[in-house]
Amino acid sequence: MSTVAWFQIGAEDVDAAERFYGGLFGWTFKADPDAERPYRIAPPAGPGTIGGAVTATQGKRSSYAVFAVLVDDVADTVRRAEEAGAKVVQPPHTTPAGLTHAHLLDPEGSEFAVFSQPKS
């Protein structure tokens, strides 16, 4: 069973996005010191809630908001999604910390992400 476990908001102006979503929903953000670009994490508010982040698009794409589903195997999920009609926006990528993620478009064109936790 997979579950929505994260959200990600891409914005050209990360400070403005943080002010907007923080003010609207009461989210607090902290900078990820290991990120290669501005990346601000909003930790889960409590048990049964999900966390997320605001990241800089740096002029490389339009602003976006997506949900991310925690899966066991990102590459296999991407393969099955493509077989079902999805298109890959960002192929599977593993960060230096071991998190693997990918972004896809469903057959209707809506973006979503899948990710797996680092293997211990």
C-alpha positions in Angstrom: 0.0 0.0 0.0 1.4 3.4 -1.0 0.3 6.7 0.6 0.6 10.4 -0.1 3.4 11.3 2.2 4.8 14.7 1.0 4.0 17.8 -1.0 6.3 20.0 -3.0 5.7 23.5 -4.2 8.0 24.9 -6.9 8.2 28.6 -7.1 10.4 31.3 -8.7 10.2 33.4 -5.5 10.7 30.9 -2.6 10.4 33.6 0.0 7.0 34.8 -1.3 5.7 31.2 -1.5 6.9 30.5 2.1 5.1 33.7 3.3 1.9 32.8 1.4 1.6 29.1 2.5 3.0 29.8 6.0 0.6 32.6 6.6 -2.4 30.7 5.1 -1.9 27.4 6.8 0.4 28.2 9.7 3.3 26.1 8.3 6.8 26.8 9.4 9.8 26.2 7.2 13.5 25.5 7.7 16.2 25.7 5.1 17.7 22.4 4.0 21.5 23.0 4.3 22.3 20.1 2.0 20.1 21.3 -0.9 21.8 22.5 -4.1 19.2 25.2 -4.6 16.8 27.0 -2.2 14.8 24.3 -0.5 12.7 25.0 2.5 11.1 22.1 4.5 7.8 22.3 6.3 7.9 19.3 8.8 4.8 17.4 9.6 2.5 19.3 12.0 1.9 16.2 14.1 0.9 12.5 14.0 -1.0 11.6 10.9 0.0 14.6 8.9 2.5 15.0 6.1 5.3 17.4 5.5 6.5 19.1 2.4 8.8 21.7 0.9 9.0 24.8 -1.2 11.8 24.7 -3.8 13.2 27.2 -6.3 12.4 26.7 -9.9 15.2 29.0 -10.9 13.5 29.9 -14.2 13.8 26.3 -15.4 10.0 25.6 -15.3 6.7 27.0 -14.3 5.6 27.2 -10.7 3.8 24.0 -9.5 2.3 22.2 -6.5 2.4 18.4 -6.5 1.7 15.5 -4.1 4.2 12.8 -3.6 3.5 9.1 -2.9 5.8 7.0 -0.9 6.6 3.8 -2.7 9.0 0.8 -2.2 10.6 1.0 -5.7 10.7 4.3 -7.6 12.1 2.8 -10.9 9.4 0.0 -10.9 6.6 2.5 -10.1 7.8 4.8 -13.0 7.9 1.8 -15.4 4.4 0.7 -14.4 3.1 4.3 -14.6 4.6 4.7 -18.2 2.9 1.4 -19.2 -0.4 2.9 -17.9 0.0 6.1 -20.0 2.1 8.4 -17.8 4.9 10.6 -19.0 8.2 11.1 -17.1 8.9 14.8 -16.2 12.0 14.0 -14.1 13.4 10.4 -14.2 14.4 8.6 -11.0 17.1 10.4 -9.2 18.9 9.5 -6.0 20.1 12.4 -3.8 23.4 12.2 -1.9 21.3 11.5 1.2 19.8 8.4 -0.5 16.3 9.6 -1.2 15.1 8.4 -4.6 12.4 10.4 -6.4 10.8 11.0 -9.8 8.1 13.3 -11.2 5.5 12.2 -13.7 2.4 13.4 -15.6 -0.7 11.2 -15.4 -2.6 10.5 -18.7 -4.6 13.7 -18.2 -1.5 15.8 -17.7 -1.5 16.3 -13.9 1.9 16.2 -12.3 2.7 14.0 -9.3 5.8 12.6 -7.7 6.9 9.2 -6.3 9.7 8.7 -3.8 11.4 6.1 -1.6 13.2 6.6 1.6 17.0 5.9 1.8 17.9 2.3 2.3 19.4 1.7 5.7 
